[in-house]
Amino acid sequence: MDWQPEQIPENTPETLEFAEPEALLRLELVPVRQISLDLEVLEDGNLPVAIGDISVPSSQADAAEIQMPLMEQIKQELQDVGDEDLEPARIQVGLLFVGVSALLLMSLLLYITAMHPGLTVKQQMLRYWSEYVGFVGLGVAGLMMLGRSAMRSPDISEEGDR
């Protein structure tokens, strides 16, 4: 028997040459006063902002003057959003929270029973309490949102009847 280890020749690793990354063009931001309003509008196209009364300006300075009232109009519309406009969104988000919470709780239960069938209920709670509390908290938040929108008083009409 030969107890001497064999000498393995050391190979020098080959240096690999990588392709140079492409030089990306710089992003240029256009100020508001340099925007041109030459837009193609289809006759039956639906636009979120009515631009029927806006005429195409002849110079860049006129474009800036037209853009300012449009921005003021958008700000005014955002201020006009009332509580009754947001109610459907509140209900949908509350239902989403409750549904996702129930789905996550069921998937956690399925995971525990499939991957750890030998755990007792106490061991399951000790091991997965943080996930359980998080999912239940998400569901409670959704229920609170739904309860808040359900307990709001209906708008009182001008005649005074409820």
Secondary structure, DSSP 8 states (H G I E B T S, - for coil): ---S---------------------------GGG--------TT---SS--TT----SSHHHHHHHHHHHHHHHHHHHHT--HHHHHHHHHHHHHHHHHHHHHHHHHHHHHHHHH-TT--HHHHHHHSHHHHHHHHHHHHHHHHHHHHHHHS-----TT---
